[in-house]
Amino acid sequence: MMPAFRKQDPRMSNPTPRRIVSSRHLADGEGWEASEFEFGLIVASNAFQRWMVKCMTAAGHSDLTPLDILVLHNVNHRGRDKRLSDICFILNVEDTHTVNYALRKLLKAGLLTSEKRGKEVFYATSPTGAELCETYRAVRKQCLLEGLSRMDLSGENLREIAANLRALSGQYDQASRAAASL
């Protein structure tokens, strides 16, 4: 990882903003802002994944991966049974085998139940899984939400950031399809 660099603008007494990127070779010329965004996304993604695992550990279950936790919360969402394809679609996971592995792990841990209906398998949270999600929610409120409330971010700001991230995910999906066709 390359360190951030600072360039002095001779016309100004203040230095130009720091360009914090993970790969300088991707930040040369135009598009350095995208590299800076991508580095922020990398750091935030890793911090979020670490947070999920620590929060779940505090909630009482220490052997779940970030994907396991996302799958558990997705299955618990709105109390509706979910199929593998539903979960992959909502979480935007292309590798269904990784979600299938998470489902099997959560079933074995007693956090989910499954029911075969025709050719499809539907998953639901068990009472233990639903209770774990509620405990996670309480830890999240105490450890994360109280800290967020002290930041200068309103609910509207967070909704705007979320909308921009969803829009950017579409751009990355489109770029993935374009790269796959090269």
CNS distance restraints for C-alpha pairs under 8 A (distance, minus, plus):
assign (resid   1 and name CA) (resid  22 and name CA) 5.06 0.50 0.50
assign (resid   1 and name CA) (resid  23 and name CA) 6.22 0.50 0.50
assign (resid   2 and name CA) (resid  21 and name CA) 7.14 0.50 0.50
assign (resid   2 and name CA) (resid  22 and name CA) 5.80 0.50 0.50
assign (resid   2 and name CA) (resid  23 and name CA) 6.13 0.50 0.50
assign (resid   2 and name CA) (resid  24 and name CA) 6.31 0.50 0.50
assign (resid   3 and name CA) (resid  20 and name CA) 7.29 0.50 0.50
assign (resid   3 and name CA) (resid  21 and name CA) 7.62 0.50 0.50
assign (resid   3 and name CA) (resid  22 and name CA) 7.72 0.50 0.50
assign (resid   4 and name CA) (resid  18 and name CA) 6.48 0.50 0.50
assign (resid   4 and name CA) (resid  19 and name CA) 5.80 0.50 0.50
assign (resid   4 and name CA) (resid  20 and name CA) 4.63 0.50 0.50
assign (resid   4 and name CA) (resid  21 and name CA) 6.51 0.50 0.50
assign (resid   5 and name CA) (resid  18 and name CA) 6.03 0.50 0.50
assign (resid   5 and name CA) (resid  19 and name CA) 6.04 0.50 0.50
assign (resid   5 and name CA) (resid  20 and name CA) 7.10 0.50 0.50
assign (resid   6 and name CA) (resid  15 and name CA) 6.91 0.50 0.50
assign (resid   6 and name CA) (resid  16 and name CA) 6.76 0.50 0.50
assign (resid   6 and name CA) (resid  17 and name CA) 7.05 0.50 0.50
assign (resid   6 and name CA) (resid  18 and name CA) 5.21 0.50 0.50
assign (resid   6 and name CA) (resid  19 and name CA) 7.02 0.50 0.50
assign (resid   7 and name CA) (resid  15 and name CA) 6.26 0.50 0.50
assign (resid   7 and name CA) (resid  16 and name CA) 5.98 0.50 0.50
assign (resid   7 and name CA) (resid  18 and name CA) 7.72 0.50 0.50
assign (resid   8 and name CA) (resid  12 and name CA) 7.93 0.50 0.50
assign (resid   8 and name CA) (resid  14 and name CA) 7.43 0.50 0.50
assign (resid   8 and name CA) (resid  15 and name CA) 4.67 0.50 0.50
assign (resid   8 and name CA) (resid  16 and name CA) 6.09 0.50 0.50
assign (resid   9 and name CA) (resid  13 and name CA) 7.61 0.50 0.50
assign (resid   9 and name CA) (resid  14 and name CA) 7.55 0.50 0.50
assign (resid   9 and name CA) (resid  15 and name CA) 6.01 0.50 0.50
assign (resid   9 and name CA) (resid  16 and name CA) 6.30 0.50 0.50
assign (resid  19 and name CA) (resid  32 and name CA) 7.78 0.50 0.50
assign (resid  19 and name CA) (resid  33 and name CA) 7.94 0.50 0.50
assign (resid  19 and name CA) (resid  36 and name CA) 6.49 0.50 0.50
assign (resid  20 and name CA) (resid  36 and name CA) 5.59 0.50 0.50
assign (resid  20 and name CA) (resid  39 and name CA) 7.37 0.50 0.50
assign (resid  21 and name CA) (resid  27 and name CA) 7.13 0.50 0.50
assign (resid  21 and name CA) (resid  35 and name CA) 5.78 0.50 0.50
assign (resid  21 and name CA) (resid  36 and name CA) 4.77 0.50 0.50
assign (resid  21 and name CA) (resid  38 and name CA) 7.72 0.50 0.50
assign (resid  21 and name CA) (resid  39 and name CA) 5.39 0.50 0.50
assign (resid  22 and name CA) (resid  35 and name CA) 7.50 0.50 0.50
assign (resid  22 and name CA) (resid  36 and name CA) 7.71 0.50 0.50
assign (resid  22 and name CA) (resid  39 and name CA) 5.58 0.50 0.50
assign (resid  23 and name CA) (resid  27 and name CA) 6.71 0.50 0.50
assign (resid  23 and name CA) (resid  35 and name CA) 7.53 0.50 0.50
assign (resid  24 and name CA) (resid  28 and name CA) 6.46 0.50 0.50
assign (resid  26 and name CA) (resid  32 and name CA) 7.21 0.50 0.50
assign (resid  26 and name CA) (resid  35 and name CA) 6.42 0.50 0.50
assign (resid  27 and name CA) (resid  31 and name CA) 6.38 0.50 0.50
assign (resid  27 and name CA) (resid  32 and name CA) 4.13 0.50 0.50
assign (resid  27 and name CA) (resid  33 and name CA) 7.57 0.50 0.50
assign (resid  27 and name CA) (resid  34 and name CA) 7.85 0.50 0.50
assign (resid  27 and name CA) (resid  35 and name CA) 5.54 0.50 0.50
assign (resid  27 and name CA) (resid  36 and name CA) 7.72 0.50 0.50
assign (resid  28 and name CA) (resid  32 and name CA) 6.27 0.50 0.50
assign (resid  31 and name CA) (resid  35 and name CA) 6.76 0.50 0.50
assign (resid  32 and name CA) (resid  36 and name CA) 6.20 0.50 0.50
assign (resid  33 and name CA) (resid  37 and name CA) 6.11 0.50 0.50
assign (resid  34 and name CA) (resid  38 and name CA) 6.03 0.50 0.50
assign (resid  35 and name CA) (resid  39 and name CA) 6.17 0.50 0.50
assign (resid  36 and name CA) (resid  40 and name CA) 6.32 0.50 0.50
assign (resid  37 and name CA) (resid  41 and name CA) 6.11 0.50 0.50
assign (resid  38 and name CA) (resid  42 and name CA) 6.11 0.50 0.50
assign (resid  39 and name CA) (resid  43 and name CA) 6.21 0.50 0.50
assign (resid  40 and name CA) (resid  44 and name CA) 5.95 0.50 0.50
assign (resid  41 and name CA) (resid  45 and name CA) 5.78 0.50 0.50
assign (resid  42 and name CA) (resid  46 and name CA) 6.19 0.50 0.50
assign (resid  43 and name CA) (resid  47 and name CA) 6.11 0.50 0.50
assign (resid  44 and name CA) (resid  48 and name CA) 5.92 0.50 0.50
assign (resid  45 and name CA) (resid  49 and name CA) 6.14 0.50 0.50
assign (resid  46 and name CA) (resid  50 and name CA) 6.12 0.50 0.50
assign (resid  47 and name CA) (resid  51 and name CA) 5.99 0.50 0.50
assign (resid  48 and name CA) (resid  52 and name CA) 6.18 0.50 0.50
assign (resid  49 and name CA) (resid  53 and name CA) 6.46 0.50 0.50
assign (resid  49 and name CA) (resid  66 and name CA) 5.47 0.50 0.50
assign (resid  50 and name CA) (resid  54 and name CA) 6.23 0.50 0.50
assign (resid  50 and name CA) (resid  66 and name CA) 7.67 0.50 0.50
assign (resid  51 and name CA) (resid  55 and name CA) 5.88 0.50 0.50
assign (resid  52 and name CA) (resid  56 and name CA) 6.02 0.50 0.50
assign (resid  52 and name CA) (resid  66 and name CA) 6.19 0.50 0.50
assign (resid  52 and name CA) (resid  69 and name CA) 7.15 0.50 0.50
assign (resid  53 and name CA) (resid  57 and name CA) 6.08 0.50 0.50
assign (resid  53 and name CA) (resid  62 and name CA) 7.27 0.50 0.50
assign (resid  53 and name CA) (resid  64 and name CA) 6.82 0.50 0.50
assign (resid  53 and name CA) (resid  65 and name CA) 6.49 0.50 0.50
assign (resid  53 and name CA) (resid  66 and name CA) 6.10 0.50 0.50
assign (resid  53 and name CA) (resid  69 and name CA) 7.68 0.50 0.50
assign (resid  54 and name CA) (resid  58 and name CA) 6.17 0.50 0.50
assign (resid  54 and name CA) (resid  62 and name CA) 7.87 0.50 0.50
assign (resid  55 and name CA) (resid  59 and name CA) 6.14 0.50 0.50
assign (resid  55 and name CA) (resid 136 and name CA) 6.33 0.50 0.50
assign (resid  55 and name CA) (resid 139 and name CA) 6.42 0.50 0.50
assign (resid  55 and name CA) (resid 140 and name CA) 6.70 0.50 0.50
assign (resid  56 and name CA) (resid  60 and name CA) 6.35 0.50 0.50
assign (resid  56 and name CA) (resid  61 and name CA) 5.64 0.50 0.50
assign (resid  56 and name CA) (resid  62 and name CA) 6.40 0.50 0.50
assign (resid  56 and name CA) (resid  64 and name CA) 7.64 0.50 0.50
assign (resid  56 and name CA) (resid  69 and name CA) 7.67 0.50 0.50
assign (resid  56 and name CA) (resid 136 and name CA) 5.90 0.50 0.50
assign (resid  57 and name CA) (resid  61 and name CA) 4.86 0.50 0.50
assign (resid  57 and name CA) (resid  62 and name CA) 4.23 0.50 0.50
assign (resid  57 and name CA) (resid  63 and name CA) 7.70 0.50 0.50
assign (resid  58 and name CA) (resid  62 and name CA) 7.83 0.50 0.50
assign (resid  58 and name CA) (resid 136 and name CA) 7.69 0.50 0.50
assign (resid  58 and name CA) (resid 139 and name CA) 7.07 0.50 0.50
assign (resid  59 and name CA) (resid 132 and name CA) 6.64 0.50 0.50
assign (resid  59 and name CA) (resid 135 and name CA) 5.35 0.50 0.50
assign (resid  59 and name CA) (resid 136 and name CA) 5.09 0.50 0.50
assign (resid  59 and name CA) (resid 139 and name CA) 6.58 0.50 0.50
assign (resid  60 and name CA) (resid 132 and name CA) 7.45 0.50 0.50
assign (resid  61 and name CA) (resid 132 and name CA) 7.94 0.50 0.50
assign (resid  64 and name CA) (resid  68 and name CA) 5.61 0.50 0.50
assign (resid  64 and name CA) (resid  69 and name CA) 6.33 0.50 0.50
assign (resid  65 and name CA) (resid  69 and name CA) 6.30 0.50 0.50
assign (resid  66 and name CA) (resid  70 and name CA) 6.24 0.50 0.50
assign (resid  67 and name CA) (resid  71 and name CA) 6.07 0.50 0.50
assign (resid  67 and name CA) (resid  99 and name CA) 7.39 0.50 0.50
assign (resid  67 and name CA) (resid 102 and name CA) 6.96 0.50 0.50
assign (resid  68 and name CA) (resid  72 and name CA) 6.12 0.50 0.50
assign (resid  68 and name CA) (resid  99 and name CA) 7.74 0.50 0.50
assign (resid  68 and name CA) (resid 102 and name CA) 5.02 0.50 0.50
assign (resid  68 and name CA) (resid 103 and name CA) 7.43 0.50 0.50
assign (resid  68 and name CA) (resid 105 and name CA) 7.84 0.50 0.50
assign (resid  68 and name CA) (resid 106 and name CA) 7.19 0.50 0.50
assign (resid  69 and name CA) (resid  73 and name CA) 6.22 0.50 0.50
assign (resid  70 and name CA) (resid  74 and name CA) 6.02 0.50 0.50
assign (resid  70 and name CA) (resid  91 and name CA) 7.94 0.50 0.50
assign (resid  71 and name CA) (resid  75 and name CA) 6.07 0.50 0.50
assign (resid  71 and name CA) (resid  87 and name CA) 6.99 0.50 0.50
assign (resid  71 and name CA) (resid  99 and name CA) 7.19 0.50 0.50
assign (resid  71 and name CA) (resid 102 and name CA) 7.06 0.50 0.50
assign (resid  71 and name CA) (resid 103 and name CA) 7.28 0.50 0.50
assign (resid  72 and name CA) (resid  76 and name CA) 6.16 0.50 0.50
assign (resid  72 and name CA) (resid 106 and name CA) 7.37 0.50 0.50
assign (resid  72 and name CA) (resid 111 and name CA) 7.75 0.50 0.50
assign (resid  72 and name CA) (resid 112 and name CA) 7.73 0.50 0.50
assign (resid  72 and name CA) (resid 125 and name CA) 7.36 0.50 0.50
assign (resid  72 and name CA) (resid 129 and name CA) 7.56 0.50 0.50
assign (resid  72 and name CA) (resid 133 and name CA) 7.87 0.50 0.50
assign (resid  73 and name CA) (resid  77 and name CA) 6.02 0.50 0.50
assign (resid  73 and name CA) (resid 133 and name CA) 6.71 0.50 0.50
assign (resid  74 and name CA) (resid  87 and name CA) 6.76 0.50 0.50
assign (resid  75 and name CA) (resid  79 and name CA) 7.48 0.50 0.50
assign (resid  75 and name CA) (resid  80 and name CA) 7.27 0.50 0.50
assign (resid  75 and name CA) (resid  81 and name CA) 6.76 0.50 0.50
assign (resid  75 and name CA) (resid  82 and name CA) 5.99 0.50 0.50
assign (resid  75 and name CA) (resid  87 and name CA) 7.34 0.50 0.50
assign (resid  75 and name CA) (resid 123 and name CA) 6.75 0.50 0.50
assign (resid  75 and name CA) (resid 124 and name CA) 5.85 0.50 0.50
assign (resid  75 and name CA) (resid 125 and name CA) 6.33 0.50 0.50
assign (resid  76 and name CA) (resid  80 and name CA) 7.21 0.50 0.50
assign (resid  76 and name CA) (resid 124 and name CA) 6.65 0.50 0.50
assign (resid  76 and name CA) (resid 125 and name CA) 5.50 0.50 0.50
assign (resid  76 and name CA) (resid 129 and name CA) 7.93 0.50 0.50
assign (resid  76 and name CA) (resid 130 and name CA) 6.57 0.50 0.50
assign (resid  76 and name CA) (resid 133 and name CA) 7.61 0.50 0.50
assign (resid  79 and name CA) (resid 124 and name CA) 7.38 0.50 0.50
assign (resid  79 and name CA) (resid 125 and name CA) 7.79 0.50 0.50
assign (resid  80 and name CA) (resid 124 and name CA) 6.95 0.50 0.50
assign (resid  81 and name CA) (resid 122 and name CA) 5.68 0.50 0.50
assign (resid  81 and name CA) (resid 123 and name CA) 5.27 0.50 0.50
assign (resid  81 and name CA) (resid 124 and name CA) 4.92 0.50 0.50
assign (resid  82 and name CA) (resid  86 and name CA) 5.96 0.50 0.50
assign (resid  82 and name CA) (resid  87 and name CA) 6.61 0.50 0.50
assign (resid  82 and name CA) (resid 122 and name CA) 5.21 0.50 0.50
assign (resid  82 and name CA) (resid 123 and name CA) 5.16 0.50 0.50
assign (resid  82 and name CA) (resid 124 and name CA) 6.68 0.50 0.50
assign (resid  83 and name CA) (resid  87 and name CA) 6.41 0.50 0.50
assign (resid  83 and name CA) (resid 120 and name CA) 7.08 0.50 0.50
assign (resid  83 and name CA) (resid 121 and name CA) 6.01 0.50 0.50
assign (resid  83 and name CA) (resid 122 and name CA) 4.76 0.50 0.50
assign (resid  83 and name CA) (resid 123 and name CA) 6.23 0.50 0.50
assign (resid  84 and name CA) (resid  88 and name CA) 6.24 0.50 0.50
assign (resid  84 and name CA) (resid  96 and name CA) 7.45 0.50 0.50
assign (resid  84 and name CA) (resid  99 and name CA) 7.30 0.50 0.50
assign (resid  84 and name CA) (resid 100 and name CA) 6.85 0.50 0.50
assign (resid  84 and name CA) (resid 121 and name CA) 7.58 0.50 0.50
assign (resid  84 and name CA) (resid 122 and name CA) 7.59 0.50 0.50
assign (resid  85 and name CA) (resid  89 and name CA) 6.02 0.50 0.50
assign (resid  85 and name CA) (resid  96 and name CA) 7.71 0.50 0.50
assign (resid  86 and name CA) (resid  90 and name CA) 6.19 0.50 0.50
assign (resid  87 and name CA) (resid  91 and name CA) 6.06 0.50 0.50
assign (resid  87 and name CA) (resid  99 and name CA) 7.82 0.50 0.50
assign (resid  88 and name CA) (resid  92 and name CA) 5.61 0.50 0.50
assign (resid  88 and name CA) (resid  93 and name CA) 4.82 0.50 0.50
assign (resid  88 and name CA) (resid  94 and name CA) 6.65 0.50 0.50
assign (resid  88 and name CA) (resid  95 and name CA) 7.98 0.50 0.50
assign (resid  88 and name CA) (resid  96 and name CA) 6.46 0.50 0.50
assign (resid  88 and name CA) (resid  99 and name CA) 6.96 0.50 0.50
assign (resid  89 and name CA) (resid  93 and name CA) 6.56 0.50 0.50
assign (resid  93 and name CA) (resid  99 and name CA) 7.76 0.50 0.50
assign (resid  95 and name CA) (resid  99 and name CA) 7.20 0.50 0.50
assign (resid  96 and name CA) (resid 100 and name CA) 6.03 0.50 0.50
assign (resid  97 and name CA) (resid 101 and name CA) 6.04 0.50 0.50
assign (resid  98 and name CA) (resid 102 and name CA) 6.32 0.50 0.50
assign (resid  99 and name CA) (resid 103 and name CA) 6.14 0.50 0.50
assign (resid 100 and name CA) (resid 104 and name CA) 6.28 0.50 0.50
assign (resid 101 and name CA) (resid 105 and name CA) 6.19 0.50 0.50
assign (resid 102 and name CA) (resid 106 and name CA) 6.10 0.50 0.50
assign (resid 103 and name CA) (resid 107 and name CA) 6.08 0.50 0.50
assign (resid 103 and name CA) (resid 112 and name CA) 7.74 0.50 0.50
assign (resid 104 and name CA) (resid 108 and name CA) 6.13 0.50 0.50
assign (resid 105 and name CA) (resid 109 and name CA) 6.21 0.50 0.50
assign (resid 106 and name CA) (resid 110 and name CA) 6.33 0.50 0.50
assign (resid 106 and name CA) (resid 111 and name CA) 5.31 0.50 0.50
assign (resid 106 and name CA) (resid 112 and name CA) 5.74 0.50 0.50
assign (resid 107 and name CA) (resid 111 and name CA) 5.84 0.50 0.50
assign (resid 107 and name CA) (resid 112 and name CA) 4.79 0.50 0.50
assign (resid 107 and name CA) (resid 113 and name CA) 6.04 0.50 0.50
assign (resid 107 and name CA) (resid 114 and name CA) 7.64 0.50 0.50
assign (resid 110 and name CA) (resid 126 and name CA) 6.85 0.50 0.50
assign (resid 110 and name CA) (resid 128 and name CA) 6.98 0.50 0.50
assign (resid 110 and name CA) (resid 129 and name CA) 7.17 0.50 0.50
assign (resid 111 and name CA) (resid 125 and name CA) 5.93 0.50 0.50
assign (resid 111 and name CA) (resid 126 and name CA) 5.28 0.50 0.50
assign (resid 111 and name CA) (resid 127 and name CA) 7.52 0.50 0.50
assign (resid 111 and name CA) (resid 128 and name CA) 5.63 0.50 0.50
assign (resid 111 and name CA) (resid 129 and name CA) 3.93 0.50 0.50
assign (resid 111 and name CA) (resid 130 and name CA) 7.57 0.50 0.50
assign (resid 112 and name CA) (resid 123 and name CA) 6.57 0.50 0.50
assign (resid 112 and name CA) (resid 124 and name CA) 5.54 0.50 0.50
assign (resid 112 and name CA) (resid 125 and name CA) 4.27 0.50 0.50
assign (resid 112 and name CA) (resid 126 and name CA) 4.78 0.50 0.50
assign (resid 112 and name CA) (resid 129 and name CA) 6.16 0.50 0.50
assign (resid 113 and name CA) (resid 123 and name CA) 5.69 0.50 0.50
assign (resid 113 and name CA) (resid 124 and name CA) 5.33 0.50 0.50
assign (resid 113 and name CA) (resid 125 and name CA) 6.03 0.50 0.50
assign (resid 113 and name CA) (resid 126 and name CA) 5.67 0.50 0.50
assign (resid 114 and name CA) (resid 121 and name CA) 6.50 0.50 0.50
assign (resid 114 and name CA) (resid 122 and name CA) 5.52 0.50 0.50
assign (resid 114 and name CA) (resid 123 and name CA) 4.48 0.50 0.50
assign (resid 114 and name CA) (resid 124 and name CA) 6.37 0.50 0.50
assign (resid 115 and name CA) (resid 121 and name CA) 5.59 0.50 0.50
assign (resid 115 and name CA) (resid 122 and name CA) 5.26 0.50 0.50
assign (resid 115 and name CA) (resid 123 and name CA) 6.56 0.50 0.50
assign (resid 116 and name CA) (resid 120 and name CA) 5.75 0.50 0.50
assign (resid 116 and name CA) (resid 121 and name CA) 4.31 0.50 0.50
assign (resid 116 and name CA) (resid 122 and name CA) 6.21 0.50 0.50
assign (resid 117 and name CA) (resid 121 and name CA) 6.08 0.50 0.50
assign (resid 117 and name CA) (resid 122 and name CA) 7.24 0.50 0.50
assign (resid 125 and name CA) (resid 129 and name CA) 5.19 0.50 0.50
assign (resid 125 and name CA) (resid 130 and name CA) 5.69 0.50 0.50
assign (resid 126 and name CA) (resid 130 and name CA) 6.11 0.50 0.50
assign (resid 127 and name CA) (resid 131 and name CA) 6.09 0.50 0.50
assign (resid 128 and name CA) (resid 132 and name CA) 6.16 0.50 0.50
assign (resid 129 and name CA) (resid 133 and name CA) 6.26 0.50 0.50
assign (resid 130 and name CA) (resid 134 and name CA) 6.35 0.50 0.50
assign (resid 131 and name CA) (resid 135 and name CA) 6.25 0.50 0.50
assign (resid 132 and name CA) (resid 136 and name CA) 6.08 0.50 0.50
assign (resid 133 and name CA) (resid 137 and name CA) 6.13 0.50 0.50
assign (resid 134 and name CA) (resid 138 and name CA) 6.36 0.50 0.50
assign (resid 135 and name CA) (resid 139 and name CA) 6.31 0.50 0.50
assign (resid 136 and name CA) (resid 140 and name CA) 5.99 0.50 0.50
assign (resid 137 and name CA) (resid 141 and name CA) 6.15 0.50 0.50
assign (resid 138 and name CA) (resid 142 and name CA) 6.27 0.50 0.50
assign (resid 139 and name CA) (resid 143 and name CA) 5.90 0.50 0.50
assign (resid 139 and name CA) (resid 144 and name CA) 7.87 0.50 0.50
assign (resid 140 and name CA) (resid 144 and name CA) 5.20 0.50 0.50
assign (resid 140 and name CA) (resid 145 and name CA) 6.43 0.50 0.50
assign (resid 141 and name CA) (resid 145 and name CA) 4.78 0.50 0.50
assign (resid 141 and name CA) (resid 146 and name CA) 6.37 0.50 0.50
assign (resid 142 and name CA) (resid 146 and name CA) 5.90 0.50 0.50
assign (resid 143 and name CA) (resid 147 and name CA) 6.78 0.50 0.50
assign (resid 144 and name CA) (resid 148 and name CA) 6.22 0.50 0.50
assign (resid 145 and name CA) (resid 149 and name CA) 6.17 0.50 0.50
assign (resid 146 and name CA) (resid 150 and name CA) 6.95 0.50 0.50
assign (resid 147 and name CA) (resid 151 and name CA) 7.01 0.50 0.50
assign (resid 148 and name CA) (resid 153 and name CA) 7.47 0.50 0.50
assign (resid 149 and name CA) (resid 153 and name CA) 7.48 0.50 0.50
assign (resid 153 and name CA) (resid 157 and name CA) 5.69 0.50 0.50
assign (resid 153 and name CA) (resid 158 and name CA) 6.68 0.50 0.50
assign (resid 154 and name CA) (resid 158 and name CA) 6.43 0.50 0.50
assign (resid 155 and name CA) (resid 159 and name CA) 6.21 0.50 0.50
assign (resid 156 and name CA) (resid 160 and name CA) 6.19 0.50 0.50
assign (resid 157 and name CA) (resid 161 and name CA) 6.22 0.50 0.50
assign (resid 158 and name CA) (resid 162 and name CA) 6.10 0.50 0.50
assign (resid 159 and name CA) (resid 163 and name CA) 6.14 0.50 0.50
assign (resid 160 and name CA) (resid 164 and name CA) 6.19 0.50 0.50
assign (resid 161 and name CA) (resid 165 and name CA) 6.16 0.50 0.50
assign (resid 162 and name CA) (resid 166 and name CA) 6.24 0.50 0.50
assign (resid 163 and name CA) (resid 167 and name CA) 6.22 0.50 0.50
assign (resid 164 and name CA) (resid 168 and name CA) 6.07 0.50 0.50
assign (resid 165 and name CA) (resid 169 and name CA) 6.06 0.50 0.50
assign (resid 166 and name CA) (resid 170 and name CA) 6.52 0.50 0.50
assign (resid 167 and name CA) (resid 171 and name CA) 6.59 0.50 0.50
assign (resid 168 and name CA) (resid 172 and name CA) 6.26 0.50 0.50
assign (resid 169 and name CA) (resid 173 and name CA) 6.09 0.50 0.50
assign (resid 170 and name CA) (resid 174 and name CA) 6.15 0.50 0.50
assign (resid 171 and name CA) (resid 175 and name CA) 6.14 0.50 0.50
assign (resid 172 and name CA) (resid 176 and name CA) 6.05 0.50 0.50
assign (resid 173 and name CA) (resid 177 and name CA) 6.41 0.50 0.50
assign (resid 174 and name CA) (resid 178 and name CA) 6.27 0.50 0.50
assign (resid 175 and name CA) (resid 179 and name CA) 6.05 0.50 0.50
assign (resid 176 and name CA) (resid 180 and name CA) 6.10 0.50 0.50
assign (resid 177 and name CA) (resid 181 and name CA) 6.44 0.50 0.50
assign (resid 178 and name CA) (resid 182 and name CA) 6.75 0.50 0.50
